[in-house]
Structure formats: structure tokens, C-alpha cells
Amino acid sequence: MDPSIPQPSRAPAVPLSSLPDFDPRGVPVAGVDAHLPAVPAQAQTPQALRARFAHPPVWTPEVVLEKKFLDRAPAHASVLVPIVLREQPTVLLTERTLHLSTHSGQVAFPGGKADPQDVSAADTALREAEEEVGLERRFVEVLGALPTYVTGSSFIITPVVALVQPDCELHPNPYEVADVFEVPLAFVLNPAHHRRHVFEWQGVRREWFSMPYQDGQHDRFIWGATAGMLRNFYRFMLA
């Protein structure tokens, strides 16, 4: 699968989440990448992560462009990929509230559109993370950015990877964020947990990754753009 190569469609594309009765959990799994190696534990330490971004390898992102489903002007955005420095590092994620007009109820990174006063993609990600989940900048160490990811709604997203101190206090914005949770970094950097899905609607074929994670009683279904950016992070870390 190469979602970075746009394919011609025979009908206007639409966001999958707007389709009647669409549930990404119910789409059959086309494959699981258990044959690929996981990122070694020694590469996931704070020191190793800092070194990787300080001297990035030559690599190619796997997922960079979704099929377009909205005819709108491109807009720049950033998300924070927060790695919480627990004894076993974790990735901080949010679940969006159900009433939001876009991607309601989905798992996402903290982030959003760039504002004119933002001086960089990292500034956008840090501002949005503070607005969404109350993560103060003093607890965050920005490591660097991954290549942009273009969504089907024409958002050009820069994923900003950062280390987060575990003693930070979060105060999620209840309008935007229904829940905040953490997934082990080792889980998302192991492709045995990366599932591939294929779905066709009105002649348009869509492909995406999912990374379902059982968080106690909660079934956290990471998919779409969030899973795609995590897949790129895996490729970056393994390169």
C-alpha cells in the first residue's frame, strides 16, 4: 500500500466519518505488519530520541497524502506528538468530543490550525496543546518535526515530536477533549500492532492504518491521520 500516491476517483470523495453508519472498527483488516521489526528498546530512551532528532537519518515517510474529499484552500496546522517520560515512555493522545464538526469522537494528537501570531510549527503545536489539554510549555522539550501529512480536507499538518515531563498537570478543555490517555511508546513503534484497512465507497478506494489499544476497560481505536503519522514516526525511528 502506498497512500502517498494519489489515485484517480470515479466519484466525488467524501470523508469516511460522514458516511452513513460508517464504523472504522468494522472494516476488515487487510493485513498486519508483524513481519517488520520493532524499534529496539534502547532506541526509545530520552537520550536516544534526542540523538535521533539531532542527527536525523536519511529516510522516506510512508504516508504523506490522503485522497482529497473537500475542495478547499490548503491550511497549515501542527500537532504535538508528546512522549511522556515515564519509566516506560508513553505517547499522550486525546479523544475528541462527540459534538465537534470534524473528526468527532476520534483519537487525535493535541493540535490545530496555525494562527498568524505563531512563529513556527512548533509554536502552533505548543499553543494548541496548552489550549486543548492544559499542557504548559515549561514541561515540554521539543525534539523536532516529522514530514508534513496532508489530510483529505487539505490540512497540511506538521507533527512536532516532544518529550514531556511526567509531573505535568493536564486540564483538558471539555468542549474539545472528551478524554486524555497514554499509550506505551513501545506499542506504537511495534508494527505487529499496525493493521492495514481497505474500504471502497462509490468507486473510491481508501486505505489506512489502525493501531487498536486496549486501555483497561477502554478500547482506544487509533486510526486515520493519527495512525498514519505514528507509522511515519516508526519509519523514522527504524531508519
C-alpha positions in Angstrom: 0.0 0.0 0.0 1.3 3.5 -0.9 -1.2 6.1 0.3 1.3 8.8 -0.7 0.4 8.3 -4.4 -3.0 9.8 -5.2 -5.3 7.7 -7.3 -7.9 8.8 -9.7 -11.5 8.5 -8.5 -14.7 8.0 -10.4 -16.9 9.8 -7.9 -16.6 12.8 -5.5 -14.7 11.7 -2.5 -16.2 12.2 1.0 -14.8 11.9 4.5 -15.2 8.4 5.7 -16.5 9.6 9.1 -19.5 11.2 7.4 -20.7 8.1 5.6 -24.0 6.6 6.9 -23.3 4.0 9.7 -19.6 4.0 9.0 -17.5 2.5 11.8 -13.8 2.1 11.1 -13.7 -0.7 13.7 -15.9 -2.8 11.4 -13.8 -2.5 8.3 -12.0 -5.8 7.7 -8.2 -5.9 8.4 -6.3 -6.4 5.1 -3.0 -7.1 6.8 -0.9 -6.8 9.9 2.8 -5.9 9.7 4.1 -8.4 12.2 6.8 -9.4 9.8 8.5 -6.0 10.2 11.0 -5.4 13.1 10.0 -3.3 16.1 12.1 -0.3 17.2 14.6 -1.6 19.8 14.0 -0.5 23.4 17.4 1.1 23.6 16.4 3.5 20.8 13.4 4.7 22.8 15.2 6.3 25.7 15.3 10.1 26.1 18.9 10.2 25.2 18.4 8.1 22.1 15.4 10.2 21.0 17.4 13.4 21.4 20.3 12.0 19.4 17.9 10.7 16.6 16.4 14.2 16.1 19.8 15.9 16.5 21.2 13.8 13.7 18.3 12.5 11.7 18.8 9.7 9.2 18.0 9.6 5.5 14.6 8.2 5.3 11.3 8.3 3.4 7.9 8.8 5.1 5.4 6.1 4.2 2.1 8.0 4.5 2.0 11.7 3.4 -1.1 12.4 1.4 -4.7 11.3 1.8 -7.2 11.3 -1.0 -8.9 14.7 -1.2 -12.5 14.9 -0.2 -13.0 18.7 0.3 -12.4 21.3 -2.4 -10.9 24.0 -0.1 -7.8 26.1 0.1 -4.9 24.3 1.9 -4.5 25.3 5.6 -1.4 24.8 7.7 -1.7 23.1 11.1 0.5 21.4 13.7 0.1 18.6 16.2 2.2 17.8 19.2 3.4 14.2 19.5 4.0 14.2 23.2 6.3 11.4 24.6 5.8 11.3 28.4 9.0 10.4 30.2 7.7 7.7 32.4 9.8 4.6 33.4 8.4 3.1 30.2 7.8 6.1 27.8 4.3 6.7 26.6 2.5 8.8 23.9 -0.1 11.2 25.1 -3.3 11.2 23.0 -6.8 12.7 23.2 -10.3 11.6 22.4 -12.3 14.3 20.7 -15.7 15.2 22.0 -18.7 13.9 20.0 -20.3 17.3 19.2 -17.3 18.6 17.2 -18.0 19.2 13.5 -14.9 17.4 12.3 -13.4 14.0 13.5 -15.8 13.9 16.5 -15.1 11.1 18.9 -11.8 10.2 17.2 -8.4 9.7 18.8 -6.0 12.5 18.0 -2.9 14.4 19.0 -3.3 17.8 20.6 -3.1 20.3 17.8 -4.8 22.6 15.3 -4.6 25.3 12.8 -1.7 27.8 12.7 -2.5 31.3 13.8 -0.9 34.4 12.3 1.0 35.1 15.6 2.6 31.7 15.7 6.3 32.0 14.8 6.8 28.3 13.9 5.1 24.9 13.5 6.4 24.1 17.0 4.8 27.2 18.4 1.5 26.2 16.9 1.7 22.7 18.4 2.7 24.0 21.8 -0.1 26.7 21.8 -2.7 24.2 20.8 -1.6 21.6 23.3 -1.9 24.2 26.1 -5.3 25.3 24.9 -6.7 21.7 24.4 -5.2 19.8 27.3 -3.6 22.4 29.5 0.0 21.2 28.9 2.2 24.1 29.9 5.3 24.7 27.7 7.7 24.6 30.7 7.0 20.8 30.8 7.8 20.3 27.1 11.1 19.7 25.3 10.7 19.9 21.6 12.9 17.5 19.7 12.0 18.2 16.1 9.4 17.7 13.4 8.4 14.9 11.1 7.4 15.5 7.4 4.1 17.1 6.8 1.0 15.0 6.4 -1.8 16.3 4.1 -5.3 15.3 5.0 -8.2 14.8 2.7 -9.6 18.1 4.0 -6.5 19.9 2.8 -4.9 20.4 6.2 -1.1 20.4 5.9 -0.1 19.0 9.3 3.4 19.2 10.8 3.8 16.6 13.6 6.1 18.1 16.3 7.7 15.5 18.5 8.5 16.4 22.1 9.4 15.0 25.4 7.1 15.8 28.3 7.9 15.7 32.0 5.6 13.2 33.8 4.8 15.6 36.6 2.9 17.9 34.3 -0.7 18.7 35.3 -3.3 18.5 32.5 -6.5 20.4 32.3 -8.4 19.3 29.2 -10.8 21.7 27.5 -14.1 19.9 28.0 -15.5 21.5 24.8 -12.9 19.8 22.6 -11.5 16.9 24.6 -13.6 14.1 26.0 -10.6 12.1 27.4 -6.8 12.1 27.6 -4.9 8.8 27.8 -1.4 7.4 27.2 -0.2 4.5 25.0 3.2 2.9 25.5 5.7 4.2 23.0 6.9 0.6 22.5 3.4 -0.3 21.4 3.1 2.2 18.6 6.7 1.5 17.5 6.0 -2.2 17.0 4.4 -2.9 13.6 2.9 -6.1 14.9 0.2 -3.6 16.2 -0.1 -1.8 12.8 -3.2 -3.0 10.9 -4.0 -2.1 7.3 -7.5 -1.5 6.2 -9.1 -1.1 2.7 -12.5 0.4 2.1 -14.3 1.3 -1.1 -17.2 3.7 -1.5 -18.7 4.8 -4.8 -15.7 3.8 -6.7 -13.2 5.5 -4.4 -10.7 3.2 -2.7 -9.4 4.3 0.7 -6.5 2.7 2.6 -5.4 3.5 6.2 -3.6 2.1 9.3 -5.1 1.4 12.6 -3.5 0.7 16.0 -6.2 -0.6 18.4 -5.0 -0.4 22.0 -6.8 -1.9 25.0 -6.5 0.7 27.8 -8.1 -1.1 30.8 -11.8 -1.0 30.0 -11.4 1.4 27.1 -10.9 0.2 23.5 -8.8 3.0 22.1 -9.1 2.9 18.3 -6.2 4.9 16.8 -6.7 5.2 13.0 -6.6 7.6 10.0 -4.3 10.6 10.1 -3.1 9.9 13.7 -2.1 6.3 12.9 -0.5 7.5 9.6 1.7 10.0 11.5 2.6 7.3 14.0 3.5 5.0 11.2 5.9 7.7 9.8 7.4 8.1 13.3 8.0 4.3 13.3 9.8 4.5 9.9 11.9 7.5 11.1 12.9 5.7 14.3 13.8 2.5 12.4 15.7 4.1 9.5 
